Amino acid sequence: MPTSPRQRALIGAAAASLVLVPVALGSGASTGAMLAALPVSLLAAALLGGRRVVADSPAPQPGEPDRPAIAEALLGTIPDPVILVDRRAVVIEANTAARALLPNLKLRHPLAFALRDPDVLDGIETVLHSGETQRVPYETRGPAERAFEALIGALPMPDPRAGGQPNVVLFLRDLTSARRLETMRVDFVANASHELRTPLASLLGFIETLQGPARNDPAARERFLEIMRTQAQRMTRLIDDLLSLSRIELREHVAPTETVDLAGITRQMVDAQAPLAQEQGVAITLKAEEAPFPVLGDRDELLRVVENLVENGVKYGGRTVRLSLARRSDPTRGSVVDLTVRDDGPGIAPEHLPRLTERFYRVDAASSRRKGGTGLGLAIVKHSLNRHRGRIAFESEVGAGTTVTVTLPEAMP
């Protein structure tokens, strides 16, 4: 049997699944969570079930598989974070998912240096004193919040260096997608029922009019049918935007990994918005270097971000919309790319600026509806930028136009 602390830690972490998987089953864990824990359970059964055979067998021959190495490899494939700590809450072992979730996590350092959650740390103390497995909620903070359930249990294999006291394993079950899906359903029903009520009432009223007083009036029929078409288009845009926002929120915690050129995306969207700008009598200009501006992002989502910003400038700004791209160094984030959209429109009063990215918040509701706005454009922009680890800032003065600045981390080669 392995004797080094690291080898015992690896096999112990695998063995811990024998404690945590029944707990997860008892808490109504999803099928995905069970499948994630299954490799650990199989590995634990193989390692622990074979201890007597190993003890009675000759030493492994050269070329035979190293059991701790197999344990380490399998732990690395588990999609959910697994962390092993000793009686002092010092990290003994952690898999790849745990290191990705907690960048400050280091072996032989206290867990509190990387995970500063009192409930989780108290749960470890409870397990050490009582031996009973604990289930503790844990949430990460920041632009893309994530929700976990920390399953904390004592290892079946005591640590001989601690006088037979057990070590503790943490299995962090990711609940983010399930929580976001439930929130998405609730928000969709609430928002759709509220925002669709007005256009549906209009459609119903015009249909009743066409069936009654205006049945034989061709001029009224044509006028009402045009209004009905506009209301139906508004409902279609509203549903499309709600679905887009829901999809973005569902994946908000998953950062994009593809490198795209923000300059190319911006030029494409400026060209796409040219007909609308010409119709509105607005001039669009773009100032940017010829060199690419690479960022890590989802191309379709960034296209939607730029589209919303430019379209807002064209519809609600003045006679010019000026876009610019520039690199700069941020003290905390390193090299970043700023996309700035300026217009010379009527501007926005200061009390409105903090609420511009709220769902269905409109500075001028009547004007927004008249111009086809759904009130969701900037909410989509905000959540897309959260997913891209970006930021949005507004500057405006009544009578002097509005400036919107989007900041994204530059993708380094």
Secondary structure, 3 states (H helix, E strand, C coil): CCCCHHHHHHHHHHHCHHHHHHHHHHCCCCHHHHHHHHHHHHHHHHHHHCHHHHHHCCCCCCCCCCHHHHHHHHHHHCCCCEEEECCCCEEEEECHHHHHHCCCCCCCCEHHHCCCCHHHHHHHHHHHHHCCCEEEEEEECCCCCEEEEEEEEECCCCCHHHCCCCCEEEEEEECHHHHHHHHHHHHHHHHHHHHCHHHHHHHHHHHHHHHCCCCCCHHHHHHHHHHHHHHHHHHHHHHHHHHHHHHHHHCCCCCCCCEEEHHHHHHHHHHHHHHHHHHHCCEEEEECCCCCCEEECCHHHHHHHHHHHHHHHHHHCCCEEEEEEEEEEECCCEEEEEEEEEECCCCCCHHHHHHCCCCCCCCCHHHHHHCCCCCCHHHHHHHHHHHCCCEEEEEECCCCCEEEEEEEEECCC
